[in-house]
Amino acid sequence: MKKIDGETILRKLGEAIGLDEESFPPLSSRSVFEMLVATVLSQNTSDKNTARTVRGLRETIGITPESIYNAGLRELKSAIRSSGLYNVKARVLKKLARIVIKNYGGNIERVLEKPLDEARRELMSLPGVGPKTADVMLLFAGGKKTFPIDTHVFRVSRRLGLIGLRDGYEEAREKLMKTFPPDSYLEAHLLLIEHGRKTCRAKKPLCRRCVLLEYCSFGQIFLKGKSEKA
C-alpha cells in the first residue's frame, strides 16, 4: 500500500474537486458573532435547515449580540424553530449574547487578535462553543493556523490512515496539522469535507471513482469484499 502525504492529497483532491472562490467565503461576509450563532444553530440538523434558520433569524430579529439579548425568549424560539432543539439553542444564544456584550463590549472579534492557543481557550469557554467551532472561527475568520475537524474530515482521514481509529479530536487535529502545510489548512479542510460528502461517504462510498484509492486500504478492502460477494 502506497503511503500518502498531505501535498499529494491536496493535489489530487484539488484536481478532482476544483474548489472555486465561493468555497473560500470572504471573512467580511459575516461577523464572527453571526458565525458563532450559525454553528450553534447547525448542531443536530442539516446544512439546509441551518441556512434557512439563519436567514429567518437575520430577517426577524437580527444577528447581533444586542438584538438577540434584547429579544424575548419566546420570540427567539419561534425564529429558530426550524433548526430543531430550539428550546435549548435559544437559551444558549441568549447566554452567548449576554457574555459577548458584558465581556467584550459586543465585539467578539477582539478574541481573534490574541495568540492562537489563548484565543482558542477563550472561545471554547463560551456557551455552545466546542473545539471544532473554535477552530472554524479561528481558521475562517481569524486566519489562524488550526485545523477544524468535522465528521467528514474524521471519516476520510481515518480511512486514509492519517489518524488512528481511536484518535479523539485533539489527537486528530495535531496529526492533521503535521500532515498538511500550515498555509494549506483551509484548503485541506474544505477538500476533505467535499471528498467526504461526494465520494468517501459514510454509507455506499464511491471507492471505484476515488482519486485516492491507490493509497486507501479501506477502499481496496471494501471493493474486494464487493467483488467477492458478486
Secondary structure, 3 states (H helix, E strand, C coil): CCCCCHHHHHHHHHHHHCCCHHHCCCCCCCCHHHHHHHHHHCCCCCHHHHHHHHHHHHHHCCCCHHHHHHCCHHHHHHHCHHHCCHHHHHHHHHHHHHHHHHHHCCCHHHHHHCCHHHHHHHHHCCCCCCHHHHHHHHHHHCCCCCCCCCHHHHHHHHHCCCCCCCCCHHHHHHHHHHHCCHHHHHHHHHHHHHHHHHCCCCCCCCHHHCCCHHHCHHHHHHHHHHHHHC
